[in-house]
Amino acid sequence: MASEAIPAFLRDYHWSIVAFLSVLVLTGGIELSMGRSLLGPDGRFGLWEGNIWSSECSQRLADPYSFSHLAHGILFFGLLWLVARKMPVRHRFLIAVLIEAGWELLENSPLIINRYREATIALGYVGDSVMNSLSDISMMSLGFLFASRVRPWVSVAAVIIMEIGCALWVRDNLTLNIIMLLHPVEAIKAWQAAGQPLP
């Protein structure tokens, strides 16, 4: 009788929701044990930081790089559709969540933090706050769920719009981030640095 009171969507996906929340809790716990700050070095909660040059970037709930994580989700959906299309979407979703959580843990390790400082425009990068990191996983999840509900061309258009929009807005995006992490290009770094606001 009690199970009939639960909406069908939750009955079908309740274990996926529990697993998703468990990944968030586990990731947050690991990051806290790594010495990451819950709300950033200033200990202040904030919904948005739009200035990528600010020390508060990657500390608030969302920032321009949130669009890169939305793109992660769309791309993960496409990749997992290619390699595991017979697997239920909810299983592919959890695989994507685990991949993103793994990246967040790696991204906030000294190895990647130092790589960002050396190779990209993020000279003062100190890693994400735990809140921002969990938000990044949630943004990826939204991107994945969006891609699961729309036609492929809509997903492709969304990624292109976000990539071009972020390149014009903050001179950075997922594509440039990957390039600069793997094989830095001085011309790109100089172009990005030219967008830094004057003090």
PLY file of the C-alpha trace (Angstrom):
ply
format ascii 1.0
element vertex 199
property float x
property float y
property float z
element edge 198
property int vertex1
property int vertex2
end_header
0.00 0.00 0.00
2.78 2.44 0.96
4.64 1.76 -2.30
1.53 2.74 -4.29
1.68 6.23 -2.76
5.13 6.75 -4.28
5.01 8.32 -7.77
5.84 5.86 -10.57
8.94 7.89 -11.54
10.38 7.55 -8.04
9.45 3.87 -7.84
11.33 3.21 -11.08
14.32 5.38 -10.34
14.53 5.60 -6.55
17.68 3.46 -6.39
19.31 5.64 -9.05
18.49 8.75 -7.03
19.87 7.14 -3.87
23.02 6.07 -5.75
23.47 9.60 -7.17
23.13 11.18 -3.73
25.49 8.58 -2.28
28.14 9.49 -4.87
27.76 13.17 -3.93
28.12 12.41 -0.21
31.10 10.10 -0.78
32.84 12.59 -3.09
32.27 15.43 -0.66
33.57 13.33 2.22
36.71 12.36 0.32
37.37 15.96 -0.68
36.95 17.13 2.91
39.42 14.44 4.02
41.80 15.75 1.32
41.69 19.14 3.04
39.33 20.82 0.59
37.24 23.65 2.02
33.46 23.24 2.08
32.71 26.80 0.92
36.13 28.02 -0.21
38.96 29.73 1.66
36.75 32.63 2.77
34.09 30.27 4.17
31.34 32.32 2.49
28.37 30.84 0.65
27.69 32.30 -2.78
25.44 31.30 -5.65
27.47 32.73 -8.54
30.90 34.11 -9.43
31.14 35.35 -13.01
34.73 36.59 -12.96
37.12 33.75 -13.85
40.05 35.86 -12.64
38.57 36.21 -9.17
39.85 34.13 -6.26
36.19 33.25 -5.70
35.91 31.44 -9.04
35.49 27.68 -8.47
34.46 28.44 -4.88
30.83 29.51 -5.33
27.95 27.23 -6.28
28.25 28.09 -9.98
30.60 29.98 -12.31
31.33 30.19 -16.05
32.97 26.76 -15.91
29.60 25.27 -14.95
28.84 25.35 -18.68
31.81 23.04 -19.29
30.29 20.54 -16.89
26.93 20.74 -18.66
28.87 19.93 -21.83
30.54 17.00 -20.02
27.10 15.52 -19.41
25.99 15.90 -23.03
29.23 14.37 -24.29
29.11 11.52 -21.77
25.58 10.71 -22.91
26.72 10.59 -26.53
29.80 8.51 -25.77
27.94 6.01 -23.61
25.18 5.76 -26.22
27.84 4.81 -28.75
29.54 2.16 -26.62
26.68 0.88 -24.43
23.39 1.85 -26.06
21.69 -1.39 -24.91
22.37 -0.52 -21.29
19.46 1.26 -19.55
19.83 5.03 -19.49
19.79 5.10 -15.68
22.82 2.76 -15.61
24.67 4.91 -18.14
23.76 7.95 -16.06
25.39 6.48 -12.96
28.50 5.57 -14.95
28.69 9.20 -16.09
28.24 10.40 -12.48
31.07 8.13 -11.31
33.36 9.35 -14.12
32.61 12.97 -13.26
33.10 12.36 -9.53
36.43 10.68 -10.30
37.48 13.68 -12.35
36.51 16.06 -9.56
38.69 14.14 -7.11
41.59 14.15 -9.57
41.06 17.81 -10.48
41.37 18.77 -6.82
44.54 16.80 -6.25
47.91 18.61 -6.09
48.87 17.02 -9.44
46.12 18.73 -11.45
46.01 21.92 -9.38
49.73 22.45 -10.10
49.18 21.56 -13.76
46.49 24.23 -14.04
48.84 26.78 -12.48
51.73 25.88 -14.78
49.96 25.40 -18.10
46.81 27.51 -18.11
45.65 31.02 -17.24
44.55 29.80 -13.78
47.75 31.01 -12.11
46.22 31.39 -8.66
44.00 28.31 -8.84
43.69 26.58 -5.47
41.16 23.93 -6.46
37.40 23.85 -6.07
35.43 24.23 -2.89
33.54 21.05 -2.03
30.30 22.91 -2.76
31.53 23.89 -6.23
32.81 20.40 -6.93
29.46 18.81 -6.05
27.73 21.46 -8.14
29.96 20.49 -11.08
28.80 16.87 -10.74
25.21 18.08 -10.62
25.73 20.25 -13.72
27.13 17.25 -15.59
24.06 15.30 -14.51
21.75 18.00 -15.86
23.64 17.95 -19.16
23.32 14.17 -19.37
19.59 14.22 -18.59
19.07 17.04 -21.11
20.81 15.01 -23.82
18.71 11.96 -22.95
15.53 13.93 -23.63
16.32 15.83 -26.83
17.27 14.98 -30.39
21.01 14.56 -31.06
21.19 17.72 -33.18
19.85 19.75 -30.24
22.60 18.35 -28.01
25.26 19.14 -30.63
23.89 22.66 -31.03
23.85 23.18 -27.25
27.52 22.17 -26.91
28.56 24.41 -29.84
26.61 27.37 -28.44
28.12 26.92 -24.96
31.65 26.53 -26.34
31.44 29.57 -28.61
29.58 31.59 -25.98
32.16 30.88 -23.26
35.06 31.56 -25.66
33.58 34.99 -26.44
32.56 35.68 -22.85
35.53 34.53 -20.74
38.03 33.35 -23.41
37.89 29.83 -22.05
35.76 26.73 -22.56
35.94 22.94 -22.38
37.89 22.59 -25.63
40.50 25.19 -24.69
40.75 23.76 -21.19
41.57 20.30 -22.54
44.09 21.68 -25.04
45.87 23.73 -22.41
46.00 20.88 -19.90
47.33 18.33 -22.37
49.50 20.42 -24.69
49.68 24.13 -23.79
49.79 26.57 -26.69
51.43 29.89 -25.84
49.35 31.78 -28.41
46.14 30.59 -26.76
47.47 31.45 -23.31
48.44 34.95 -24.46
45.00 35.50 -26.04
43.28 34.33 -22.85
45.50 36.47 -20.62
44.69 39.54 -22.74
41.13 39.25 -21.45
42.16 39.73 -17.84
40.55 42.92 -16.48
42.89 45.71 -15.45
43.42 46.01 -11.67
0 1
1 2
2 3
3 4
4 5
5 6
6 7
7 8
8 9
9 10
10 11
11 12
12 13
13 14
14 15
15 16
16 17
17 18
18 19
19 20
20 21
21 22
22 23
23 24
24 25
25 26
26 27
27 28
28 29
29 30
30 31
31 32
32 33
33 34
34 35
35 36
36 37
37 38
38 39
39 40
40 41
41 42
42 43
43 44
44 45
45 46
46 47
47 48
48 49
49 50
50 51
51 52
52 53
53 54
54 55
55 56
56 57
57 58
58 59
59 60
60 61
61 62
62 63
63 64
64 65
65 66
66 67
67 68
68 69
69 70
70 71
71 72
72 73
73 74
74 75
75 76
76 77
77 78
78 79
79 80
80 81
81 82
82 83
83 84
84 85
85 86
86 87
87 88
88 89
89 90
90 91
91 92
92 93
93 94
94 95
95 96
96 97
97 98
98 99
99 100
100 101
101 102
102 103
103 104
104 105
105 106
106 107
107 108
108 109
109 110
110 111
111 112
112 113
113 114
114 115
115 116
116 117
117 118
118 119
119 120
120 121
121 122
122 123
123 124
124 125
125 126
126 127
127 128
128 129
129 130
130 131
131 132
132 133
133 134
134 135
135 136
136 137
137 138
138 139
139 140
140 141
141 142
142 143
143 144
144 145
145 146
146 147
147 148
148 149
149 150
150 151
151 152
152 153
153 154
154 155
155 156
156 157
157 158
158 159
159 160
160 161
161 162
162 163
163 164
164 165
165 166
166 167
167 168
168 169
169 170
170 171
171 172
172 173
173 174
174 175
175 176
176 177
177 178
178 179
179 180
180 181
181 182
182 183
183 184
184 185
185 186
186 187
187 188
188 189
189 190
190 191
191 192
192 193
193 194
194 195
195 196
196 197
197 198
